[in-house]
């Protein structure tokens, strides 16, 4: 599977109304976005993948990510094989180890040995009756060990909530061959106040997750940056403004080594489908 260009990362495509999700996916496909990425924080994510695959013709549908604590490798491999037979090679299995606060909330102490757990899940995919090919899966990798594992045993890496500086570090860690597909959050906003009203609370939720916070510390952000959600941190993780500003950030990731950038458009109604903004972005990309 070869993935390039610009994709869309969207929670509404996963958790919104299934009919509107399919309709939106069909339009995104027609607009030329090369991939549609959806999250997994519980629920039947593979049903959502099937819904989007059925609504599209060309776009790759990718999990960003499928939570390894919530699924069995054999079940995932069987679904992957079924989708490949029905829709062609358009399902990219993005895998992630999630975060201790989310997993331990339901079962205290369950979240342990993330690297070993990831390796075991990949072993399970390889041992399934219908294995998931190495080049049909990626890892949500932030730190050096997970980046190395993604280079060794998958098509590449899908880092989430990162800056172009991280993209440069990730490319150096991966080397020239593996796929690098960072997520970039974007807000169409006239000024900082509008962008902050949409994005600050949303961002705080992610900063409470240790894996993201630790990665940002490695990138040089201070404890004050994280605690206050400083302008420096906000601007580093979320690009805001018009189409020109968003395209500039996409190009920064590309210059740093990204093969594919998936843009997550935030709006005031986080549950709604930002279809007008998607259209504006598609027009700018053309």
Secondary structure, DSSP 4 states (H G I P E B T S, - for coil): ----EEEEE-SHHHHS-HHHHHHHHHHHHHHT-SEEEE--SSS-HHHHHHHHHHH-SS-EEEES-EEGGGS-HHHHHHHHHHHHHHH-S-EEEEEE---HHHHHTTSTT----HHHHHHHHHHHHHHSTTPPPGGGEEE---SHHHHHHHHHHSSEE---S--HHHHHHHHHHH-SSSEE--EEEEEE-SSHHHHHHHHHHHHHHHHTSHHHHHHHHHTT--HHHHHHT-HHHHHHHEEEESHHHHHHHHHHHHHHT-SEEEEEEE-SSTTS--HHHHHHHHHHH-
